[in-house]
Amino acid sequence: MIIKLIPDKGLEVVLPKGVSKREVPKFLERKREWILSAISHLEGKGFSLSPPKLVLPESIFFAANETEIFIHRVRTRKVGLHVRKNVDKLMLSGTDWTEQEDIAALTEFVRTQARSFLSAEITDLSKELGMNFKKLFIRSQRKRWGSCSSKGNINLNMKLMFLPYSLVRYVIIHELCHTVHLNHSLKYWQLVKQVEPDFQLLEKELGKASLLVPDWINL
């Protein structure tokens, strides 16, 4: 087992295959002195393991289609949290709600917008390139922007909405090319290059794109 102390996130324990989570408490207890010493050392250098205070967004900017949605929060007597979109505004209203409920509502809104926008984009590109897929699923993954199954189903990350359109288009192309070659062979990359000559530059930009996703949606 490996202990990781990550600034602004906390303590993480990595388990090797075959090791039960039940072993973690005993492991941490054995490492208590080392953990306390390591935390003290990090804090002495100005690092904190506590996550930064959550700041609720006042607007959501979708770089994919260059659209900004302003958020208005109104306390009313109506029980529960109610969400309503009005042109470029998202209205959150109700008697009271928690920060987590607020974030959950905004995350679901992002998913809805992603489903609409990405569905239209992949349909158009599929027809343009002559590469057919079966079904589209909108996910929320931490490390993958998209994937393609052996059945021809494509998964796209809803967080693509925070990336510039050039990267969104490339991710879709990347996955559509997998409907032809379900691997990363030489033939696959030749096909990608044929469709998108600048794929190497886009791949490099995509590697840093997670920085464009707001922190609140990763909670």
Buried (B, 14 or more C-beta within 10 A) or exposed (E): EEBEBEBEEEEEBEEEEEEEEEEEEEEBEEBEEEBEEBBEEBEEEEEEBEEEEEEEBEEBBBBBEEEEBBBEBEEEEEEEBBBEEEEEEBBBBBEEBEEEBBBBBBBEBBBBBBBEBBEEBBEEBBEEBEBEBEEBEBBEEEEEBBBBBEEBBBBBBBBBBBBBBBBBBBBBBBBBBBBBBEEEEEEBBEBBEEBBEEBEEBBEBBEEBBEBBBEBBEE
